Amino acid sequence: MINEGIVSHQAPGRLRIKILAAKGDAEYFAELKKTLAGSPKISGVEVNPITASVLISHNTSNEEILTYAGEQGLIKIAVPTKNSDNVSTKIAGVFKAVNSGAVTATGGGLDLPRISFLTLVGFGLYQLSRGNFVVPPWYTAFWYAHGMFTKYLAK
């Protein structure tokens, strides 16, 4: 029986594959271990039917092991691709667009870090003017403004 496996982790000399369709099938994993251990390039195979995981230790490239595992007829390997459109990339893109708009609107005088710095200093001054000496927001704003200054402005 051919089950689909997904590479869940890979490092030089180590490869972990999840075979969720065979979860709990001890007989399948025993056969897979026996088959994979038959390769001279594989130095160790650990299987766990409960977690549907196969850990392969080897002395060759991960691609070669994936090819070998697929050729044995017990597993079809799917290698996950890196998705460059993840959430952090999208958020960074929004901030880059806003920063670009701020630079254009101010003729290059202000960018997003400088606007943030001035806003935080202004917020801190506002809190002080209201007599909020004990409440954390004024010094928190100054602390963040200091961080923005040292990271982006004092270069």
ChimeraX commands (.cxc) that place a marker at each C-alpha (Angstrom):
marker #1 position 0.00,0.00,0.00 radius 0.5
marker #1 position 1.38,3.43,-0.96 radius 0.5
marker #1 position 0.74,6.18,1.58 radius 0.5
marker #1 position 1.56,9.83,1.16 radius 0.5
marker #1 position 4.29,11.13,3.42 radius 0.5
marker #1 position 5.11,14.73,4.18 radius 0.5
marker #1 position 8.60,15.92,5.07 radius 0.5
marker #1 position 8.10,17.56,8.45 radius 0.5
marker #1 position 11.74,18.30,9.22 radius 0.5
marker #1 position 15.05,17.99,7.45 radius 0.5
marker #1 position 18.65,18.69,8.38 radius 0.5
marker #1 position 21.90,17.37,6.98 radius 0.5
marker #1 position 21.97,13.65,7.75 radius 0.5
marker #1 position 18.45,13.59,9.23 radius 0.5
marker #1 position 15.02,13.47,7.70 radius 0.5
marker #1 position 11.64,13.21,9.43 radius 0.5
marker #1 position 8.60,12.14,7.46 radius 0.5
marker #1 position 4.99,12.10,8.69 radius 0.5
marker #1 position 2.66,9.51,7.17 radius 0.5
marker #1 position -0.69,10.50,8.62 radius 0.5
marker #1 position -2.75,8.05,6.55 radius 0.5
marker #1 position -0.94,5.14,8.23 radius 0.5
marker #1 position -1.20,6.49,11.77 radius 0.5
marker #1 position -1.47,3.60,14.21 radius 0.5
marker #1 position -0.59,0.94,11.60 radius 0.5
marker #1 position 2.32,-0.82,13.33 radius 0.5
marker #1 position 2.61,-3.44,10.59 radius 0.5
marker #1 position 3.02,-0.79,7.87 radius 0.5
marker #1 position 5.68,1.08,9.86 radius 0.5
marker #1 position 7.58,-2.14,10.63 radius 0.5
marker #1 position 7.67,-2.98,6.91 radius 0.5
marker #1 position 8.72,0.58,6.08 radius 0.5
marker #1 position 11.54,0.44,8.63 radius 0.5
marker #1 position 12.76,-2.90,7.28 radius 0.5
marker #1 position 12.69,-1.65,3.70 radius 0.5
marker #1 position 14.43,1.66,4.38 radius 0.5
marker #1 position 17.08,0.07,6.59 radius 0.5
marker #1 position 18.07,-2.04,3.55 radius 0.5
marker #1 position 19.84,0.92,1.96 radius 0.5
marker #1 position 23.58,1.18,2.65 radius 0.5
marker #1 position 23.23,4.99,2.68 radius 0.5
marker #1 position 20.75,4.91,5.56 radius 0.5
marker #1 position 22.43,4.48,8.94 radius 0.5
marker #1 position 19.29,4.35,11.05 radius 0.5
marker #1 position 15.50,4.31,10.87 radius 0.5
marker #1 position 13.21,5.05,13.79 radius 0.5
marker #1 position 9.47,4.66,13.33 radius 0.5
marker #1 position 6.61,5.61,15.60 radius 0.5
marker #1 position 3.20,4.38,14.45 radius 0.5
marker #1 position 1.46,6.33,17.21 radius 0.5
marker #1 position 2.73,9.68,15.91 radius 0.5
marker #1 position 2.90,8.47,12.27 radius 0.5
marker #1 position 6.54,9.51,12.14 radius 0.5
marker #1 position 9.67,8.10,10.49 radius 0.5
marker #1 position 13.10,9.47,11.38 radius 0.5
marker #1 position 15.83,8.57,8.92 radius 0.5
marker #1 position 19.53,9.06,9.71 radius 0.5
marker #1 position 21.71,8.90,6.61 radius 0.5
marker #1 position 25.07,9.77,5.08 radius 0.5
marker #1 position 23.91,11.26,1.79 radius 0.5
marker #1 position 21.66,14.06,0.59 radius 0.5
marker #1 position 18.06,14.37,1.73 radius 0.5
marker #1 position 16.92,14.41,-1.90 radius 0.5
marker #1 position 18.58,11.05,-2.54 radius 0.5
marker #1 position 16.87,9.53,0.52 radius 0.5
marker #1 position 13.50,10.91,-0.58 radius 0.5
marker #1 position 14.01,9.43,-4.03 radius 0.5
marker #1 position 15.01,6.06,-2.56 radius 0.5
marker #1 position 12.03,6.04,-0.17 radius 0.5
marker #1 position 9.65,6.81,-3.03 radius 0.5
marker #1 position 11.14,4.09,-5.25 radius 0.5
marker #1 position 10.42,1.42,-2.63 radius 0.5
marker #1 position 6.69,1.58,-3.34 radius 0.5
marker #1 position 5.59,2.09,0.28 radius 0.5
marker #1 position 5.53,5.84,0.43 radius 0.5
marker #1 position 4.94,8.80,-1.86 radius 0.5
marker #1 position 6.85,11.81,-0.57 radius 0.5
marker #1 position 5.54,15.37,-0.69 radius 0.5
marker #1 position 8.10,18.03,0.11 radius 0.5
marker #1 position 6.45,21.18,1.45 radius 0.5
marker #1 position 7.48,24.33,-0.36 radius 0.5
marker #1 position 8.31,27.51,1.46 radius 0.5
marker #1 position 5.41,29.90,1.11 radius 0.5
marker #1 position 6.74,33.40,0.75 radius 0.5
marker #1 position 3.21,34.78,1.16 radius 0.5
marker #1 position 3.04,34.08,4.88 radius 0.5
marker #1 position 1.46,36.50,7.32 radius 0.5
marker #1 position 4.68,38.20,8.42 radius 0.5
marker #1 position 5.67,38.86,4.81 radius 0.5
marker #1 position 2.26,40.40,4.11 radius 0.5
marker #1 position 2.45,42.58,7.23 radius 0.5
marker #1 position 5.97,43.70,6.34 radius 0.5
marker #1 position 4.70,44.58,2.86 radius 0.5
marker #1 position 1.95,46.77,4.33 radius 0.5
marker #1 position 4.44,48.61,6.53 radius 0.5
marker #1 position 6.82,49.08,3.60 radius 0.5
marker #1 position 3.98,50.55,1.53 radius 0.5
marker #1 position 2.94,52.90,4.37 radius 0.5
marker #1 position 6.57,53.91,4.88 radius 0.5
marker #1 position 6.98,54.60,1.17 radius 0.5
marker #1 position 3.79,56.71,1.21 radius 0.5
marker #1 position 5.01,58.68,4.25 radius 0.5
marker #1 position 8.38,59.38,2.61 radius 0.5
marker #1 position 6.65,60.52,-0.59 radius 0.5
marker #1 position 4.08,62.67,1.25 radius 0.5
marker #1 position 6.75,64.45,3.33 radius 0.5
marker #1 position 9.22,64.88,0.49 radius 0.5
marker #1 position 11.67,62.54,2.17 radius 0.5
marker #1 position 11.56,64.39,5.50 radius 0.5
marker #1 position 9.80,61.71,7.52 radius 0.5
marker #1 position 9.59,57.96,7.33 radius 0.5
marker #1 position 7.60,55.52,9.46 radius 0.5
marker #1 position 10.25,55.08,12.21 radius 0.5
marker #1 position 10.58,58.87,12.60 radius 0.5
marker #1 position 6.81,59.34,12.66 radius 0.5
marker #1 position 6.54,56.59,15.29 radius 0.5
marker #1 position 9.32,58.20,17.34 radius 0.5
marker #1 position 7.65,61.62,17.25 radius 0.5
marker #1 position 4.24,60.10,18.07 radius 0.5
marker #1 position 5.61,58.23,21.08 radius 0.5
marker #1 position 7.47,61.30,22.39 radius 0.5
marker #1 position 4.29,63.33,21.90 radius 0.5
marker #1 position 2.24,60.72,23.74 radius 0.5
marker #1 position 4.73,60.76,26.62 radius 0.5
marker #1 position 4.64,64.56,26.82 radius 0.5
marker #1 position 0.84,64.49,26.76 radius 0.5
marker #1 position 0.78,62.02,29.67 radius 0.5
marker #1 position 3.20,64.23,31.63 radius 0.5
marker #1 position 1.12,67.34,30.91 radius 0.5
marker #1 position -1.92,65.58,32.37 radius 0.5
marker #1 position 0.00,64.86,35.55 radius 0.5
marker #1 position 0.36,61.14,34.94 radius 0.5
marker #1 position 3.76,60.79,36.60 radius 0.5
marker #1 position 2.97,57.47,38.26 radius 0.5
marker #1 position 1.03,55.77,35.52 radius 0.5
marker #1 position 3.26,53.65,33.23 radius 0.5
marker #1 position 2.14,54.97,29.83 radius 0.5
marker #1 position 4.35,58.09,29.78 radius 0.5
marker #1 position 7.60,56.31,30.51 radius 0.5
marker #1 position 6.60,53.33,28.43 radius 0.5
marker #1 position 6.11,55.70,25.51 radius 0.5
marker #1 position 9.53,57.23,26.17 radius 0.5
marker #1 position 11.08,53.77,26.39 radius 0.5
marker #1 position 9.58,52.77,23.03 radius 0.5
marker #1 position 10.63,56.12,21.53 radius 0.5
marker #1 position 14.17,55.48,22.79 radius 0.5
marker #1 position 14.09,52.02,21.18 radius 0.5
marker #1 position 12.90,53.47,17.88 radius 0.5
marker #1 position 15.59,56.15,18.05 radius 0.5
marker #1 position 18.45,53.76,18.76 radius 0.5
marker #1 position 17.32,51.17,16.23 radius 0.5
marker #1 position 16.35,53.36,13.28 radius 0.5
marker #1 position 17.35,56.97,13.78 radius 0.5
marker #1 position 20.78,56.98,15.42 radius 0.5
marker #1 position 22.60,55.38,12.48 radius 0.5
marker link #1:1,2 radius 0.2
marker link #1:2,3 radius 0.2
marker link #1:3,4 radius 0.2
marker link #1:4,5 radius 0.2
marker link #1:5,6 radius 0.2
marker link #1:6,7 radius 0.2
marker link #1:7,8 radius 0.2
marker link #1:8,9 radius 0.2
marker link #1:9,10 radius 0.2
marker link #1:10,11 radius 0.2
marker link #1:11,12 radius 0.2
marker link #1:12,13 radius 0.2
marker link #1:13,14 radius 0.2
marker link #1:14,15 radius 0.2
marker link #1:15,16 radius 0.2
marker link #1:16,17 radius 0.2
marker link #1:17,18 radius 0.2
marker link #1:18,19 radius 0.2
marker link #1:19,20 radius 0.2
marker link #1:20,21 radius 0.2
marker link #1:21,22 radius 0.2
marker link #1:22,23 radius 0.2
marker link #1:23,24 radius 0.2
marker link #1:24,25 radius 0.2
marker link #1:25,26 radius 0.2
marker link #1:26,27 radius 0.2
marker link #1:27,28 radius 0.2
marker link #1:28,29 radius 0.2
marker link #1:29,30 radius 0.2
marker link #1:30,31 radius 0.2
marker link #1:31,32 radius 0.2
marker link #1:32,33 radius 0.2
marker link #1:33,34 radius 0.2
marker link #1:34,35 radius 0.2
marker link #1:35,36 radius 0.2
marker link #1:36,37 radius 0.2
marker link #1:37,38 radius 0.2
marker link #1:38,39 radius 0.2
marker link #1:39,40 radius 0.2
marker link #1:40,41 radius 0.2
marker link #1:41,42 radius 0.2
marker link #1:42,43 radius 0.2
marker link #1:43,44 radius 0.2
marker link #1:44,45 radius 0.2
marker link #1:45,46 radius 0.2
marker link #1:46,47 radius 0.2
marker link #1:47,48 radius 0.2
marker link #1:48,49 radius 0.2
marker link #1:49,50 radius 0.2
marker link #1:50,51 radius 0.2
marker link #1:51,52 radius 0.2
marker link #1:52,53 radius 0.2
marker link #1:53,54 radius 0.2
marker link #1:54,55 radius 0.2
marker link #1:55,56 radius 0.2
marker link #1:56,57 radius 0.2
marker link #1:57,58 radius 0.2
marker link #1:58,59 radius 0.2
marker link #1:59,60 radius 0.2
marker link #1:60,61 radius 0.2
marker link #1:61,62 radius 0.2
marker link #1:62,63 radius 0.2
marker link #1:63,64 radius 0.2
marker link #1:64,65 radius 0.2
marker link #1:65,66 radius 0.2
marker link #1:66,67 radius 0.2
marker link #1:67,68 radius 0.2
marker link #1:68,69 radius 0.2
marker link #1:69,70 radius 0.2
marker link #1:70,71 radius 0.2
marker link #1:71,72 radius 0.2
marker link #1:72,73 radius 0.2
marker link #1:73,74 radius 0.2
marker link #1:74,75 radius 0.2
marker link #1:75,76 radius 0.2
marker link #1:76,77 radius 0.2
marker link #1:77,78 radius 0.2
marker link #1:78,79 radius 0.2
marker link #1:79,80 radius 0.2
marker link #1:80,81 radius 0.2
marker link #1:81,82 radius 0.2
marker link #1:82,83 radius 0.2
marker link #1:83,84 radius 0.2
marker link #1:84,85 radius 0.2
marker link #1:85,86 radius 0.2
marker link #1:86,87 radius 0.2
marker link #1:87,88 radius 0.2
marker link #1:88,89 radius 0.2
marker link #1:89,90 radius 0.2
marker link #1:90,91 radius 0.2
marker link #1:91,92 radius 0.2
marker link #1:92,93 radius 0.2
marker link #1:93,94 radius 0.2
marker link #1:94,95 radius 0.2
marker link #1:95,96 radius 0.2
marker link #1:96,97 radius 0.2
marker link #1:97,98 radius 0.2
marker link #1:98,99 radius 0.2
marker link #1:99,100 radius 0.2
marker link #1:100,101 radius 0.2
marker link #1:101,102 radius 0.2
marker link #1:102,103 radius 0.2
marker link #1:103,104 radius 0.2
marker link #1:104,105 radius 0.2
marker link #1:105,106 radius 0.2
marker link #1:106,107 radius 0.2
marker link #1:107,108 radius 0.2
marker link #1:108,109 radius 0.2
marker link #1:109,110 radius 0.2
marker link #1:110,111 radius 0.2
marker link #1:111,112 radius 0.2
marker link #1:112,113 radius 0.2
marker link #1:113,114 radius 0.2
marker link #1:114,115 radius 0.2
marker link #1:115,116 radius 0.2
marker link #1:116,117 radius 0.2
marker link #1:117,118 radius 0.2
marker link #1:118,119 radius 0.2
marker link #1:119,120 radius 0.2
marker link #1:120,121 radius 0.2
marker link #1:121,122 radius 0.2
marker link #1:122,123 radius 0.2
marker link #1:123,124 radius 0.2
marker link #1:124,125 radius 0.2
marker link #1:125,126 radius 0.2
marker link #1:126,127 radius 0.2
marker link #1:127,128 radius 0.2
marker link #1:128,129 radius 0.2
marker link #1:129,130 radius 0.2
marker link #1:130,131 radius 0.2
marker link #1:131,132 radius 0.2
marker link #1:132,133 radius 0.2
marker link #1:133,134 radius 0.2
marker link #1:134,135 radius 0.2
marker link #1:135,136 radius 0.2
marker link #1:136,137 radius 0.2
marker link #1:137,138 radius 0.2
marker link #1:138,139 radius 0.2
marker link #1:139,140 radius 0.2
marker link #1:140,141 radius 0.2
marker link #1:141,142 radius 0.2
marker link #1:142,143 radius 0.2
marker link #1:143,144 radius 0.2
marker link #1:144,145 radius 0.2
marker link #1:145,146 radius 0.2
marker link #1:146,147 radius 0.2
marker link #1:147,148 radius 0.2
marker link #1:148,149 radius 0.2
marker link #1:149,150 radius 0.2
marker link #1:150,151 radius 0.2
marker link #1:151,152 radius 0.2
marker link #1:152,153 radius 0.2
marker link #1:153,154 radius 0.2
marker link #1:154,155 radius 0.2
view
